[in-house]
Amino acid sequence: MKPDSSPDAPAGHVAVIGAGIVGAACALALTLAGRRVTLVDPEPPGRGASFGNAGGLSAGSVLPLSQPGILREVPRWLADPLGPLSLRWRYLPFIAPWLVRFVRAGSARNIPAQVRALRQLNGRTLDDYRPLLRAAGAEGLVHHQGHLTVYRSRDALERDRAGWLLRRAHGVEWHEIGESELRQMEPALARDYRHAMFIPENGHCTDPAALVDAFVAKVRGDGGAVLRARALGFELADGRASALVTNAGPLVADDFVLAAGAWSARLTRTIGDALPLETERGYHATLANPGVELARPLLDGEAKFAVTSMRCGLRLAGTVELAGLEAAPDWRRARRLLELGRRLLPGLPEREQDVSYWMGHRPSLPDSLPVIGRAGRVGNIFYAFGHGHTGLTGAAPTAMAIRDLICGREPELDLAPYRPGRFRQGMQT
């Protein structure tokens, strides 16, 4: 299949591999900087992990998933059928090396640097989205109402207190909300949720798929293209890539951005970069006619799932399943989200005919940080993947950094924490 403009590459042509939100944001940022872009993906833009997320633009998301003492929590999570973690046991031999790195990343000595890196990246989200939203005419899709993390008991909140204090120490403003104010902010919330933390700087998107569509439409309108093809590798010469090899033939370009999410490691291996990228499979349940509307996203601080009112209805999203890229979905995980949602919002209907279920692949690295920067062995390939649970949040800041690298400018972000080489032998993770 041919792209919808010529693949012949004049100066300044960039091939962006992956048409999710990270790839689409990179493509738009590069287009606005005067580059001609071809997005390459075997699926329609924005229909992977970007389609099914909870819509959060979480500037305050600064805590890595792996924390000191996490091993003590894992048995409890795995034993709970409604718990936030599930593991397909036959996948354990394959994921075991990643899990070892994950636990090591959560040591007390590593956490401060990871928090600083996540704050640097995610704290820019709304500011860095603004020029992209304006250019794409998509400002109406993003709202700035803050996020609420809610708890049923004081004990549950206090178990998370250290994390909240760590957020504050790194510049994340939050307010503790009492029961009366919580009822005023979100009247639909179940009465047994009595405690909450409010992060006012967070925002959300009410239609992530439409956001990708808007970015891609602007790229196409400015002379870019979308090639529906599977990337297989690169043609290399003298330390540079001259073309992307696809199942539709070679695509010649000057620079290449790898933003293929959980599938990115398959391509990095073809150029000698073995990165510990894993998929954390996530699920959602979306109620088209929920009878409930929220003013802002809610996160259940105990069950670890999010609820957001979107244009398509009410979305409940979250949980982690470790099962790889090939295993069939376990739709019980999505239905359990619906059970948890009814506990959180008792006004939700009991009928299921208006509910849709979805599963997607979050691209996750052991230290909860993405890979952003130049490939280790090929000078004109740039990495932009591995954002885990915060791909929507990190997409615009990542896009601005990739734009600057390709355009020969110094990025405002300090890219050292996200360097691809941090996982080489001898590194701490």
Secondary structure, DSSP 8 states (H G I E B T S, - for coil): ---SS-----TTEEEEE--SHHHHHHHHHHHHTT-EEEEE-SS-TT-SHHHHS--EE-TT----S--TTHHHHHHHHHH-TTSSEEE-GGGHHHHHHHHHHHHHHTSTTTHHHHHHHHHHHHTTHHHHHHHHHHHHT-GGGEE---EEEEESSHHHHHHTHHHHHHHHHTT---EEE-HHHHHHH-TTS-TT--EEEEETT-EEES-HHHHHHHHHHHHHHTT-EEE---EEEEEEETTEEEEEEETTEEEE-SEEEE--GGGHHHHHGGGT-----EEEEEEEEEESS-S---SS-EEETTTTEEEEEETTEEEEEEEEEE-TTTS---HHHHHHHHHHHHHH-TTS-S--TTEEEEEEEEEE-TTS--EEEE-SS-TTEEEEE-BGGGHHHHHHHHHHHHHHHHTT---SS--GGG-GGGGSTTS--
